[in-house]
Amino acid sequence: MKIRWFGQSAFLLTGETRVAIDPFGDVGALASHRRWDYPPVSGDADLLLITHEHVDHNAADAIGGDPVLIRSTAGTFDSPVGEVRAIASEHDDAAGTRRGPNAIMAFTLDGLRLCHFGDFGQAALRPEQRAAIGAVDVLMLPVGGGATIGGEAAAAIARELAPRTVIPMHYRTEALDFLEPPDEFLAACDGADIRTLDAPEAELVDLLGTAERPVVARLTPPA
């Protein structure tokens, strides 16, 4: 299975089934007062997951292929990859009163259990959220602070879930200037195998560590 990062929280997973998550399109006013230089998202998918309705995450029209859409809602859904669990969470640490709801997406693709945290902003997972997520092999986690958790909180969640691979997302890069860089998160990943890749995509089989020593894979943003 190949994972491709488009920047921010947008991914395309290509295996037996193609899964797109949180694509962005024209971010409009967001880019008018902040730097946003990511190239457009493109590609076809069989399944499209949108974690919440902010413009840098919800451009469903950017994805072709007439995918099944699970959009910014909680529940358990049938899909082209089987069961998808969309777990209710908040975009802030004030019960969603500042930035609204967020859905954590958990599903299985090509034998790996994947979990994408969207714009998770809670201080920590609640026990019922942790139970609903279940086992995780590959974790896509925001680490850049601001509208989401920052590095220390993200590292604590990674330790709690004990995935084999962590893909940090939603942080400052040369293309984006309004979040924190991933340095705090990387420094807090004690014992992890930290790798900086020279491309925005990779084969996930090459990035699998263990629960005791996960691979933290920092993909290069697209240019």
HELIX and SHEET records of a PDB file:
HELIX    1   1 ALA A   29  SER A   32  1                                   4    
HELIX    2   2 ALA A   60  ALA A   62  5                                   3    
HELIX    3   3 PRO A  127  ILE A  133  1                                   7    
HELIX    4   4 GLY A  151  LEU A  161  1                                  11    
HELIX    5   5 ASP A  183  ALA A  188  1                                   6    
HELIX    6   6 LEU A  204  LEU A  207  5                                   4    
SHEET    1   A 6 VAL A  68  ARG A  71  0                                        
SHEET    2   A 6 LEU A  47  ILE A  50  1                                        
SHEET    3   A 6 ARG A  18  ILE A  21  1                                        
SHEET    4   A 6 ALA A  10  THR A  14 -1                                        
SHEET    5   A 6 LYS A   2  GLY A   7 -1                                        
SHEET    6   A 6 GLU A 201  GLU A 203 -1                                        
SHEET    1   B 8 GLY A  75  PHE A  77  0                                        
SHEET    2   B 8 VAL A  84  GLU A  90 -1                                        
SHEET    3   B 8 PRO A 101  LEU A 109 -1                                        
SHEET    4   B 8 LEU A 112  HIS A 116 -1                                        
SHEET    5   B 8 VAL A 138  PRO A 142  1                                        
SHEET    6   B 8 THR A 165  MET A 169  1                                        
SHEET    7   B 8 VAL A 215  ARG A 218  1                                        
SHEET    8   B 8 ASP A 193  THR A 196  1                                        
END                                                                             
